[in-house]
Amino acid sequence: MRKLRSLTLIACAGALAIIGTACGNSTGTTSASATVPSGLSVTSFDASFSVMAQLKSLTAAGSGLVGVILPDTTSSTRYVNFDAPYLKKALDAAGYTSSQYKIDNAQGNDATELQLAQADITAGAKVLIFDPLNSNVGGQIQQLAQSHGVKTISYDRATFTGTNVYYVSFDNVQVGKLIGQGFKDCITAWGVSSPKVFTLNGGEDTDPNAVSFAQGYNQIIWGKTDSPLSAGTTNSDGYTLIGDKVAPGWDNAQGQTIFQQQYTAHRNINATVEANDGLGNAVITVLKNAGVGPKKVPTTGQDATEQGMANVLKGYQCGSVYKAVYLEAQDAVAIATILRAGKTPPAALLNGTTKPPTGVSGTEQPASLLVPLWVTSANMKDTVIKDNFVDKNALCTDVTQAVCTAAGIS
């Protein structure tokens, strides 16, 4: 990952807060004249952050703190390298002062995430933007916020409880569909005959998004939206499903063990589907140890990590879904600013809904769903490299400059 400008951290409410964001809040003056910018929609945001300046009158009209709680620093480097600085940039560009928002990280601890929400509400938060570590703590935060009249934005992961709840993320079913279509395209491009498929799903035991991903790729590949699917499932293209397993909690080590067991028992597996780059790399590790070379057994992924991009360029992974965090950060701040000013987000910004997967209790909620992209060697330079989401120097050191040059990355 590219190292962005350093952000100094200070202790605040028992966790980390970006310096310049106080643990209190300031109160603005409500103004009936402040209006939601005309034409504001999910397509309004870009890398320039220029649209955020249009929200300054709403920021001035609103009152109370905007509390932002990110989940951890270890499962994905994105929260430190991208979400935190992009959220800060969006808030600053929208005219917030340093006392009007807080950005904390729960450090992977459920109790800490709940404590941070409580601290923000005590400090006068009117809106919480939070990425729930799991549905349990997410539900607790929603209940706490609801009891205090605080509006919430479930950021990146959905929480299907509470009222005054909004969801900001990428279209998760579409993420899965991109994985599924990318997999099918790879089957053709790599000349895989009579595909015997193994699927390694993400943490469906804790993450509702993982279920949505699976619905997407299963629909494209198998014409079904169940997950996991039964071994022996076939499609009209001649694919046969050998196995479909879940890596609990998105754990890569467990995912590797699961695939090792499956590949040992079923050496005829010649195509695989994975829900993210970490699980894709776990499968690739097993395949490499078994002497499988590039462009033999397709793998997939999402998150467009440096490791994933390297595997794509080396010919071990078909592609990866890229979700531009700078879009998500602006989207969340825009909705928070509108809610903080007592206004209603426009329909073009709340362009969808999210509802619990089948068998999961909860309520349907308004959602702002951004558009993900499928990244391959063909468009890598114009997406993740252009956006500085992947460190070009680190990537090209990993794969060699010759490989990068062949992909137009120089």
C-alpha positions in Angstrom: 0.0 0.0 0.0 1.2 3.5 -0.7 2.1 5.3 2.5 0.0 8.5 2.7 1.0 11.5 4.6 1.6 10.7 8.3 -1.3 11.2 10.7 -0.3 11.8 14.3 -2.6 9.9 16.7 -3.6 10.8 20.2 -5.5 8.9 22.9 -9.1 9.8 23.0 -11.9 7.9 24.7 -9.7 4.9 25.2 -8.7 4.5 21.5 -7.1 6.4 18.7 -8.2 9.7 17.3 -6.6 11.8 14.5 -5.0 14.8 15.9 -6.9 18.0 15.3 -10.2 16.2 16.2 -11.1 17.1 19.7 -13.0 14.7 22.1 -15.8 17.3 22.4 -18.0 19.1 19.9 -19.2 22.5 18.9 -22.7 23.6 18.1 -23.6 25.4 15.0 -26.6 27.6 14.2 -29.4 26.0 12.5 -30.5 27.8 9.3 -33.6 27.2 7.3 -31.9 28.7 4.3 -29.3 25.9 4.0 -30.3 23.4 1.3 -29.0 20.1 0.0 -27.0 20.8 -3.2 -29.1 20.3 -6.3 -28.2 17.2 -8.3 -26.2 15.5 -5.4 -26.0 11.8 -6.2 -23.8 8.8 -5.8 -22.0 9.8 -9.0 -21.1 13.3 -7.7 -17.9 12.2 -6.0 -14.5 12.0 -7.5 -10.8 12.1 -6.6 -10.8 15.9 -6.4 -13.2 16.1 -3.4 -14.5 19.3 -5.0 -18.2 18.5 -4.4 -17.6 18.6 -0.6 -17.3 22.4 -0.7 -21.0 22.5 -1.8 -21.9 21.2 1.7 -20.4 24.0 3.7 -23.7 25.8 4.2 -25.3 22.6 5.6 -22.3 22.1 7.9 -22.7 25.7 9.2 -26.4 25.1 9.7 -26.0 21.9 11.6 -25.1 21.3 15.2 -23.4 18.6 17.2 -20.5 16.2 16.7 -20.0 13.7 13.8 -18.5 10.6 15.4 -16.6 8.2 13.1 -15.6 4.8 14.3 -13.5 2.5 12.2 -13.2 -1.2 13.1 -9.5 -2.2 13.2 -6.0 -1.7 12.1 -5.0 -5.3 11.4 -7.6 -7.1 9.2 -7.0 -4.6 6.4 -4.5 -1.7 6.1 -7.2 0.3 4.2 -8.7 1.7 7.4 -5.4 3.3 8.4 -4.0 4.1 5.0 -7.2 5.2 3.3 -10.4 5.5 5.2 -9.2 7.6 8.1 -7.3 10.2 6.0 -10.0 10.3 3.3 -12.8 10.8 5.9 -10.8 13.6 7.5 -10.2 15.2 4.1 -13.9 15.0 3.3 -14.9 16.5 6.6 -12.4 19.3 6.3 -13.5 20.0 2.7 -17.1 20.2 3.9 -16.2 23.0 6.3 -16.1 21.1 9.6 -13.8 22.5 12.3 -11.6 20.2 14.3 -14.0 20.3 17.3 -17.0 19.1 15.2 -15.8 15.6 14.4 -13.8 12.7 15.8 -12.3 9.8 14.0 -11.5 6.7 16.2 -10.5 3.1 15.6 -11.8 0.3 17.7 -8.6 -1.7 17.3 -10.6 -4.9 16.6 -12.3 -4.9 20.0 -16.1 -5.1 20.2 -16.3 -3.6 23.7 -14.0 -0.7 22.5 -16.3 0.0 19.5 -19.3 0.2 21.8 -17.4 2.4 24.3 -16.4 4.8 21.5 -20.0 5.1 20.4 -21.1 5.9 23.9 -18.3 8.4 24.3 -19.3 10.1 21.1 -22.9 10.3 22.1 -21.9 11.7 25.5 -19.9 14.3 23.7 -22.9 15.5 21.8 -22.8 13.4 18.6 -25.8 13.9 16.3 -24.6 11.5 13.7 -22.4 8.4 14.0 -20.6 6.9 11.0 -19.3 3.5 12.1 -18.1 0.3 10.5 -19.4 -2.6 12.7 -16.9 -5.3 13.6 -19.8 -7.7 13.5 -23.6 -7.7 13.5 -23.7 -8.1 17.3 -21.8 -5.0 18.2 -23.5 -3.2 15.3 -26.9 -3.9 16.7 -25.8 -2.7 20.2 -24.5 0.6 18.7 -27.7 1.1 16.7 -29.8 0.5 19.9 -27.7 2.9 21.9 -27.9 5.5 19.2 -31.6 5.1 18.8 -32.3 5.5 22.5 -30.5 8.9 22.4 -32.0 10.1 19.1 -28.7 9.9 17.2 -28.8 9.0 13.5 -26.4 6.4 12.2 -24.6 5.6 9.0 -23.5 2.0 8.8 -20.3 2.3 6.9 -19.1 -0.4 4.5 -20.8 -3.2 6.5 -24.6 -3.2 7.1 -26.3 -3.4 10.4 -30.0 -4.5 10.0 -31.4 -3.1 13.3 -32.6 0.3 14.6 -34.2 3.3 13.1 -32.7 6.4 11.6 -30.2 4.1 10.0 -28.5 4.6 6.7 -26.1 2.3 4.8 -23.1 3.5 2.8 -21.1 1.0 0.8 -20.5 -0.4 -2.6 -23.2 -2.6 -4.2 -22.2 -5.9 -2.6 -24.2 -8.1 -4.9 -22.6 -6.3 -7.8 -19.2 -7.0 -6.2 -20.1 -10.7 -6.3 -21.4 -10.5 -9.9 -18.1 -8.9 -11.0 -16.2 -11.8 -9.3 -18.5 -14.3 -11.0 -18.1 -12.7 -14.5 -14.4 -12.2 -14.1 -14.1 -15.9 -13.1 -16.1 -17.0 -16.2 -14.0 -14.8 -18.5 -10.9 -16.3 -17.0 -12.1 -19.8 -17.6 -12.3 -19.0 -21.3 -9.1 -16.9 -21.5 -7.0 -19.6 -19.7 -8.5 -22.5 -21.7 -9.8 -24.4 -18.6 -11.5 -27.5 -19.9 -14.5 -29.0 -18.1 -14.2 -26.8 -15.0 -14.2 -28.6 -11.7 -14.8 -25.7 -9.3 -14.2 -25.1 -5.7 -15.5 -21.9 -4.0 -14.0 -20.4 -0.8 -16.5 -17.9 0.6 -15.7 -15.1 3.1 -16.9 -14.9 6.7 -20.6 -15.5 6.2 -20.7 -16.4 9.9 -20.1 -12.8 11.0 -20.4 -10.5 7.9 -23.7 -10.0 6.1 -21.7 -8.5 3.1 -20.1 -11.9 2.6 -23.5 -13.4 2.0 -24.3 -10.7 -0.6 -21.0 -11.3 -2.4 -21.8 -15.0 -2.6 -25.3 -14.3 -3.9 -23.7 -12.3 -6.7 -21.1 -14.7 -7.9 -23.3 -17.8 -7.5 -26.0 -16.1 -9.6 -23.6 -15.4 -12.4 -21.8 -18.8 -12.3 -24.6 -21.2 -11.3 -27.8 -19.3 -11.7 -28.5 -19.6 -8.0 -28.4 -17.2 -5.1 -28.0 -19.7 -2.2 -24.8 -20.0 -0.3 -23.1 -22.4 0.3 -24.2 -24.5 -2.7 -24.2 -28.2 -2.7 -21.3 -30.2 -4.2 -22.4 -31.6 -7.5 -24.1 -28.4 -8.7 -23.7 -27.9 -12.4 -24.4 -25.2 -15.0 -25.1 -25.1 -18.7 -21.5 -24.2 -19.5 -20.3 -27.6 -18.2 -19.0 -26.5 -14.8 -19.3 -28.9 -11.9 -19.0 -27.7 -8.3 -16.7 -29.9 -6.2 -17.0 -28.0 -3.0 -18.3 -24.7 -1.5 -16.9 -23.8 2.0 -16.8 -20.7 4.3 -13.6 -19.3 5.8 -14.9 -18.3 9.3 -14.4 -14.7 10.1 -12.6 -14.2 6.8 -9.6 -15.9 8.3 -7.0 -16.6 5.6 -5.1 -19.3 7.5 -8.3 -21.2 8.0 -9.2 -20.7 4.4 -5.8 -22.1 3.4 -6.4 -25.2 5.5 -9.8 -25.7 4.1 -8.6 -25.5 0.5 -5.6 -27.7 1.3 -7.9 -30.4 2.6 -10.2 -30.1 -0.4 -7.4 -30.1 -3.0 -5.8 -33.1 -1.3 -9.1 -35.0 -1.6 -10.1 -33.6 -5.0 -7.0 -33.2 -7.2 -9.3 -32.7 -10.2 -10.2 -29.1 -9.0 -9.0 -26.9 -11.8 -10.9 -23.6 -11.1 -11.6 -21.7 -7.9 -13.7 -18.8 -6.7 -12.6 -16.7 -3.7 -14.4 -13.8 -2.0 -11.3 -11.6 -1.5 -7.6 -11.3 -2.3 -6.5 -12.8 1.0 -8.4 -16.0 0.4 -7.3 -16.0 -3.2 -3.7 -15.8 -2.0 -4.3 -18.7 0.5 -5.5 -20.9 -2.4 -2.6 -19.7 -4.6 -0.1 -20.7 -1.9 -1.5 -24.3 -1.9 -1.5 -24.5 -5.7 2.1 -23.2 -5.9 3.2 -25.7 -3.3 1.6 -28.4 -5.5 3.6 -27.3 -8.5 0.8 -25.6 -10.3 2.0 -22.9 -12.6 0.5 -19.6 -13.8 -2.7 -19.4 -15.9 -3.6 -23.0 -15.0 -6.1 -22.7 -12.1 -8.1 -19.5 -12.0 -8.5 -17.7 -8.6 -10.5 -14.5 -7.9 -10.7 -11.8 -5.2 -11.7 -8.3 -4.1 -10.1 -5.3 -2.4 -7.4 -4.8 -5.0 -4.6 -5.3 -2.6 -1.0 -5.0 -3.6 -0.7 -8.8 -3.1 -3.8 -9.4 -5.2 -2.5 -7.1 -8.0 0.8 -8.9 -7.9 -0.9 -12.3 -8.3 -2.9 -10.9 -11.2 0.2 -9.7 -13.0 2.0 -13.0 -12.3 -0.9 -14.9 -13.8 -2.2 -16.7 -10.7 -5.3 -14.5 -10.2 -7.9 -13.5 -12.7 -8.7 -10.1 -11.3 -9.9 -8.3 -8.2 -12.8 -6.0 -7.3 -11.7 -2.4 -6.6 -13.7 -0.2 -4.3 -12.4 3.4 -4.4 -12.4 4.4 -0.7 -12.3 8.1 -1.5 -15.8 7.8 -3.0 -17.2 5.9 0.1 -15.7 8.5 2.5 -17.2 11.4 0.7 -20.6 9.7 0.4 -20.7 9.0 4.1 -19.7 12.5 5.1 -22.3 14.0 2.6 -25.1 12.0 4.2 -23.9 12.7 7.7 -23.8 16.5 6.9 -27.3 16.4 5.5 -28.7 14.5 8.5 -26.8 16.7 11.0 -28.5 19.8 9.5 -31.9 18.1 9.9 -32.4 17.6 6.2 -33.4 14.5 4.2 -30.9 12.9 1.8 -32.1 13.1 -1.8 -33.2 10.0 -3.6 -30.3 10.2 -6.0 -27.9 9.8 -3.1 -30.0 7.0 -1.4 -30.2 5.0 -4.6 -31.0 1.7 -3.1 -31.9 -0.4 -0.1 -30.3 -3.1 1.9 -32.0 -5.9 3.6 -30.9 -8.9 5.7 -30.0 -12.1 3.8 -32.5 -14.9 3.9 -32.8 -16.3 7.4 -31.2 -13.3 9.1 -33.6 -11.1 11.2 -33.6 -7.3 10.7 -35.1 -4.5 8.7 -34.7 -3.1 5.2 -32.8 0.2 5.3 -32.1 3.0 2.8 -28.7 2.7 1.2 -26.2 4.6 -0.8 -24.6 2.1 -3.1 -21.4 3.0 -5.1 -20.2 1.3 -8.2 -17.3 -1.2 -7.9 -14.8 -2.1 -10.7 -13.2 -5.3 -11.8 -9.4 -4.8 -12.2 -7.2 -7.0 -14.4 -3.8 -6.4 -15.9 -5.5 -4.5 -18.7 -6.9 -1.7 -16.6 -4.7 -1.8 -13.5 -2.7 1.3 -14.5 -5.9 3.4 -15.0 -7.5 2.4 -11.7 -5.6 1.3 -8.6 -2.3 2.7 -9.9 -3.8 6.0 -11.1 -5.6 6.4 -7.7 -2.4 5.6 -5.8 -4.4 2.8 -4.1 -1.5 0.4 -4.7 2.1 1.4 -4.3 3.5 1.2 -7.8 7.1 0.8 -6.7 6.3 -2.0 -4.2 4.2 -3.8 -6.8 6.8 -3.5 -9.6 9.6 -4.6 -7.1 7.4 -7.7 -6.4 6.6 -8.7 -9.9 9.7 -7.1 -11.7 9.6 -4.0 -13.7 9.4 -6.0 -17.0 6.1 -7.4 -15.9 4.8 -4.0 -14.9 6.0 -2.5 -18.2 4.1 -5.2 -20.1 1.0 -4.1 -18.3 1.6 -0.4 -19.1 2.8 0.4 -15.6 6.0 2.5 -15.7 
